[in-house]
Amino acid sequence: MAITESLTPPQWRPGESRPLRPVNWNRLDDEKDLEIWQRLTANFWLPEKVPLSNDLGQWRNMDEDTRQLTVKVFTGLTLLDTVQATVGEISQIPDARTEHEQAVYANIAFMQAVHARSYSSVFSTLCSTTEIDTAYGWATDNPLLQRRATAVMEYYYGDDPLKRKVAATLLSSLLLYAGFYLPLRFSARGQMMNTADMIRLILRDKAVHGYYSGYKYQRGLDAHPERRNEMEEFTGNFVDELLRMELDYSSDLYAGFDIIEGVMAFVHYNADKALMNLGYPARFEKESENVEPDVLAALAPESSETHDFFSGSGSSYVIGRAESTEESDWDF
């Protein structure tokens, strides 16, 4: 039977008679899949490699309100990355355009789970069990946070692959950024530097995830040019809806801290990045023009690196490449 008459495992359904085929990385339909796979594996990291305990001194010197805000911020991030790891990325696998795309999304789903685990590393390092349990109770009981998470879930469980891609791109490139603002703001002021290193590792991944979903959305749209106007309108309306939710959530979350303007400028800045990932022009230059330069500077992977490889892994670390030795290597 010809390979073209076989199925990738996610395409199989009960009663299917066609055989399953294994992924073949030696025959690529889209070179971008291999490029992104290599980028993801080169970026691989684990939260245990970041010495978060080095931030304990500054954490203990923070006022209680700031500590509570920080815990809530990370709990909100945990919820969104849990959604993305267990539903968002997985939901894109069955309608992948190539078998290699399926493998890439499985890789991305794992890293989203690593991100969710990373925030727990912050909690276990800085907080008591009681404080952690209280934070998770707050997350499940907060209607504004829940509304943000379920807004994308509707499309993950829907039957439209293009809308799934839009939702996934906007979660990775827009919704999470209100939470990233605070640790980057700390870093810009010389606080919680190791925690910020971990956030930069996450942001490095998010940049790839958002780009890839946006790229695959554009390829899917190329195959359905009759939907261009419909999808542009849908995307614009969904971005506006998410930004309204973000303003409601962040206004409540950051109440009393007088930084909501900076938060929303940062969110709008990243909303434009999301739109550009999807192939659309930026819309929020005016709203994002007041993003603090020091917060943007803190986004850089090498920004404020606080430790070397031997004390842990910061936001610019890379995994070394191994090379097999040959007989000639031993000729001294």
C-alpha positions as CSV (number, residue, x, y, z in Angstrom):
1,M,0.0,0.0,0.0
2,A,1.3,3.5,-0.9
3,I,2.4,5.7,1.9
4,T,-0.1,8.3,0.7
5,E,-2.9,5.8,1.6
6,S,-1.7,5.4,5.2
7,L,-2.5,7.6,8.2
8,T,-0.6,9.3,10.9
9,P,-1.7,8.1,14.4
10,P,-3.8,11.2,15.2
11,Q,-5.9,10.7,12.1
12,W,-7.0,7.2,13.0
13,R,-10.6,6.6,14.1
14,P,-12.4,3.3,15.1
15,G,-13.3,1.3,12.0
16,E,-10.4,2.7,10.0
17,S,-8.8,0.1,7.7
18,R,-5.8,2.1,6.4
19,P,-2.5,1.4,8.1
20,L,-0.7,3.8,10.4
21,R,2.7,5.3,9.3
22,P,5.6,6.4,11.6
23,V,6.9,9.9,11.3
24,N,9.7,10.2,8.8
25,W,12.0,13.0,9.5
26,N,14.1,12.1,6.5
27,R,11.3,13.2,4.1
28,L,10.0,16.7,5.0
29,D,7.0,18.5,3.6
30,D,7.8,21.8,5.3
31,E,11.4,22.6,6.3
32,K,10.0,25.0,8.9
33,D,9.0,21.9,11.0
34,L,12.6,20.8,11.3
35,E,13.8,24.3,11.9
36,I,11.4,24.8,14.8
37,W,12.1,21.3,16.2
38,Q,15.8,22.1,16.3
39,R,15.2,25.5,17.9
40,L,13.0,23.9,20.6
41,T,15.5,21.2,21.5
42,A,18.3,23.7,21.6
43,N,16.3,25.9,24.0
44,F,15.5,23.0,26.3
45,W,15.8,23.8,30.0
46,L,14.3,22.7,33.4
47,P,13.4,25.0,36.3
48,E,15.6,22.9,38.7
49,K,18.6,24.5,36.9
50,V,17.6,28.0,38.0
51,P,18.7,28.9,41.5
52,L,15.5,30.6,42.7
53,S,16.6,30.3,46.3
54,N,19.0,33.2,45.7
55,D,16.0,35.5,45.7
56,L,14.8,34.5,49.2
57,G,16.5,37.4,50.9
58,Q,14.8,40.0,48.7
59,W,11.5,38.1,48.9
60,R,11.5,38.2,52.7
61,N,12.2,41.9,52.6
62,M,9.2,42.6,50.4
63,D,6.0,44.0,51.9
64,E,3.1,41.6,52.3
65,D,1.0,43.1,49.6
66,T,3.7,42.8,47.0
67,R,4.3,39.2,48.0
68,Q,0.6,38.4,47.7
69,L,0.5,40.1,44.3
70,T,3.5,38.1,43.1
71,V,1.9,34.8,44.2
72,K,-1.4,35.6,42.4
73,V,0.5,36.6,39.2
74,F,2.3,33.3,39.1
75,T,-0.8,31.3,39.9
76,G,-2.6,33.0,37.0
77,L,0.3,32.1,34.7
78,T,0.2,28.5,36.0
79,L,-3.5,28.2,35.0
80,L,-2.9,29.5,31.4
81,D,0.1,27.3,30.8
82,T,-1.8,24.3,32.2
83,V,-4.5,25.0,29.7
84,Q,-2.0,25.3,26.9
85,A,-0.1,22.1,27.9
86,T,-3.0,19.8,28.3
87,V,-5.5,21.2,25.8
88,G,-4.2,24.0,23.6
89,E,-1.2,22.4,21.9
90,I,-2.6,18.9,21.9
91,S,-5.8,20.1,20.2
92,Q,-3.8,21.3,17.2
93,I,-2.2,17.9,16.5
94,P,-5.1,16.1,14.7
95,D,-5.4,18.9,12.1
96,A,-1.7,19.3,11.6
97,R,-0.7,19.8,8.0
98,T,2.3,17.5,8.3
99,E,3.3,14.6,10.4
100,H,6.3,16.5,11.6
101,E,4.0,19.3,12.8
102,Q,2.3,16.8,15.0
103,A,5.7,16.0,16.6
104,V,6.5,19.7,17.1
105,Y,3.2,20.3,18.9
106,A,3.9,17.4,21.2
107,N,7.3,19.0,22.0
108,I,5.7,22.3,22.6
109,A,3.0,20.8,24.8
110,F,5.7,19.3,27.0
111,M,7.5,22.6,27.4
112,Q,4.2,24.3,28.3
113,A,4.0,21.7,31.1
114,V,7.5,22.6,32.1
115,H,6.4,26.3,32.3
116,A,3.5,25.4,34.5
117,R,5.9,23.4,36.7
118,S,8.3,26.3,36.8
119,Y,5.8,28.6,38.6
120,S,5.4,25.8,41.2
121,S,9.1,25.9,41.7
122,V,8.8,29.6,42.6
123,F,6.0,28.7,45.1
124,S,7.9,25.9,46.7
125,T,11.0,28.0,47.0
126,L,9.4,31.2,48.4
127,C,6.0,30.2,50.0
128,S,4.6,28.0,52.7
129,T,2.2,25.2,51.9
130,T,-0.7,27.2,53.4
131,E,0.2,30.2,51.1
132,I,0.4,27.9,48.1
133,D,-3.0,26.3,48.8
134,T,-4.6,29.7,49.3
135,A,-3.2,30.9,46.0
136,Y,-4.6,27.9,44.1
137,G,-8.0,28.4,45.8
138,W,-7.9,32.1,44.6
139,A,-7.2,30.9,41.0
140,T,-10.1,28.5,40.9
141,D,-12.5,31.0,42.5
142,N,-11.5,34.1,40.5
143,P,-14.1,34.6,37.7
144,L,-12.0,37.1,35.8
145,L,-9.1,34.6,35.6
146,Q,-11.4,31.8,34.7
147,R,-13.0,33.8,31.9
148,R,-9.7,34.4,30.3
149,A,-8.8,30.7,30.4
150,T,-12.1,29.5,29.1
151,A,-12.3,32.1,26.3
152,V,-9.6,30.1,24.3
153,M,-10.9,26.7,25.4
154,E,-14.0,27.3,23.4
155,Y,-12.0,27.3,20.2
156,Y,-9.7,24.5,21.3
157,Y,-12.7,22.2,21.6
158,G,-14.4,23.7,18.5
159,D,-14.3,22.3,15.0
160,D,-12.4,25.0,13.2
161,P,-8.6,24.4,12.9
162,L,-7.9,28.0,11.9
163,K,-9.7,29.5,14.9
164,R,-7.7,27.0,17.1
165,K,-4.5,28.4,15.7
166,V,-5.6,31.9,16.4
167,A,-6.5,31.1,19.9
168,A,-3.3,29.3,20.6
169,T,-1.2,32.1,19.2
170,L,-3.0,34.7,21.2
171,L,-2.7,32.8,24.4
172,S,1.1,32.4,23.9
173,S,1.7,35.9,22.6
174,L,-0.9,38.0,24.4
175,L,-2.8,36.6,27.4
176,L,0.3,35.6,29.4
177,Y,2.0,38.9,29.2
178,A,0.2,40.7,31.9
179,G,1.7,38.2,34.3
180,F,5.2,38.5,32.8
181,Y,5.2,42.2,33.3
182,L,5.7,42.1,37.1
183,P,8.9,39.9,37.3
184,L,10.4,41.9,34.4
185,R,9.6,45.1,36.3
186,F,11.3,43.6,39.4
187,S,14.3,42.7,37.3
188,A,14.5,46.2,35.8
189,R,14.8,47.5,39.4
190,G,17.4,44.9,40.5
191,Q,14.9,42.7,42.4
192,M,14.2,38.9,42.1
193,M,16.8,38.5,39.4
194,N,16.9,34.8,39.4
195,T,13.1,34.5,39.1
196,A,13.4,37.0,36.2
197,D,16.0,34.7,34.6
198,M,13.5,31.9,34.6
199,I,10.8,34.1,33.1
200,R,13.1,35.0,30.3
201,L,13.6,31.3,29.6
202,I,9.9,30.9,29.4
203,L,9.6,34.0,27.2
204,R,12.2,32.6,24.9
205,D,10.0,29.5,24.4
206,K,6.8,31.5,24.1
207,A,8.4,33.5,21.2
208,V,8.9,30.3,19.3
209,H,5.5,28.8,20.2
210,G,3.6,31.9,19.1
211,Y,5.6,32.2,15.9
212,Y,5.0,28.6,15.0
213,S,1.3,28.6,15.6
214,G,1.1,31.9,13.7
215,Y,3.1,30.5,10.8
216,K,0.9,27.4,10.6
217,Y,-2.2,29.6,10.7
218,Q,-0.9,31.5,7.7
219,R,-0.2,28.3,5.8
220,G,-3.7,27.0,6.6
221,L,-5.2,30.3,5.4
222,D,-3.2,30.0,2.2
223,A,-5.1,26.7,1.6
224,H,-8.4,28.5,2.2
225,P,-8.1,31.9,0.6
226,E,-11.9,32.3,0.6
227,R,-11.8,32.6,4.4
228,R,-9.3,35.5,4.5
229,N,-11.8,38.3,5.2
230,E,-13.8,36.1,7.7
231,M,-10.7,35.2,9.6
232,E,-9.2,38.7,9.7
233,E,-12.5,39.9,11.2
234,F,-12.6,37.1,13.6
235,T,-9.0,37.6,14.8
236,G,-9.5,41.4,15.2
237,N,-12.7,40.9,17.3
238,F,-11.1,38.1,19.4
239,V,-8.1,40.3,20.1
240,D,-10.3,43.1,21.2
241,E,-12.3,40.7,23.4
242,L,-9.2,39.3,25.1
243,L,-7.8,42.8,25.7
244,R,-11.1,43.8,27.4
245,M,-10.8,40.7,29.6
246,E,-7.1,41.5,30.2
247,L,-8.0,45.0,31.4
248,D,-10.6,43.7,33.8
249,Y,-8.4,41.0,35.2
250,S,-5.3,43.2,35.5
251,S,-7.1,46.1,36.9
252,D,-8.4,43.8,39.7
253,L,-5.1,42.0,40.1
254,Y,-2.9,45.2,40.3
255,A,-5.4,47.3,42.2
256,G,-3.5,49.6,44.7
257,F,-0.2,49.3,42.9
258,D,-0.6,52.2,40.4
259,I,1.1,50.3,37.6
260,I,-1.9,49.3,35.5
261,E,-1.0,51.7,32.7
262,G,2.4,50.1,32.4
263,V,0.9,46.6,32.4
264,M,-1.6,47.4,29.7
265,A,1.0,49.2,27.5
266,F,3.1,46.0,27.7
267,V,0.0,43.8,26.9
268,H,-0.8,46.0,23.9
269,Y,2.8,45.8,22.7
270,N,2.6,42.0,22.8
271,A,-0.8,42.0,21.2
272,D,0.8,43.6,18.2
273,K,3.5,40.9,18.2
274,A,0.7,38.3,18.2
275,L,-1.0,39.9,15.3
276,M,2.2,40.0,13.4
277,N,2.8,36.3,14.1
278,L,-0.6,35.7,12.5
279,G,0.3,37.8,9.4
280,Y,-1.7,40.9,10.3
281,P,-0.4,44.5,10.8
282,A,0.1,46.0,14.2
283,R,-2.9,47.9,15.5
284,F,-1.8,49.2,18.9
285,E,1.2,51.5,18.4
286,K,-0.5,54.3,20.3
287,E,-1.5,52.1,23.2
288,S,1.9,50.5,23.5
289,E,4.1,53.6,23.1
290,N,4.3,54.1,26.9
291,V,5.9,50.7,27.5
292,E,8.8,51.3,30.0
293,P,12.1,50.9,28.1
294,D,13.7,49.2,31.1
295,V,10.9,46.5,31.1
296,L,11.5,45.9,27.4
297,A,15.3,45.8,28.0
298,A,14.6,43.1,30.7
299,L,13.1,40.9,28.0
300,A,16.5,40.3,26.4
301,P,17.6,36.7,27.0
302,E,21.0,37.8,28.3
303,S,19.6,40.6,30.4
304,S,20.9,40.9,34.0
305,E,22.2,37.3,34.0
306,T,23.0,36.7,37.7
307,H,24.9,33.4,37.8
308,D,27.2,31.2,35.8
309,F,26.7,27.7,34.5
310,F,28.2,26.0,37.6
311,S,25.7,27.7,39.9
312,G,22.7,27.0,37.8
313,S,21.3,27.8,34.4
314,G,20.2,31.3,33.5
315,S,18.3,32.6,30.6
316,S,21.2,32.5,28.1
317,Y,22.4,28.9,28.8
318,V,22.5,26.4,26.0
319,I,23.0,22.6,26.0
320,G,26.4,21.5,24.6
321,R,26.6,19.4,21.5
322,A,28.4,16.0,21.8
323,E,30.7,14.7,19.1
324,S,32.0,11.1,18.9
325,T,35.7,10.7,19.2
326,E,37.8,9.2,16.4
327,E,41.1,7.3,16.5
328,S,43.0,10.4,15.2
329,D,41.8,12.4,18.3
330,W,44.2,10.3,20.4
331,D,47.3,11.0,18.3
332,F,49.1,13.4,20.6
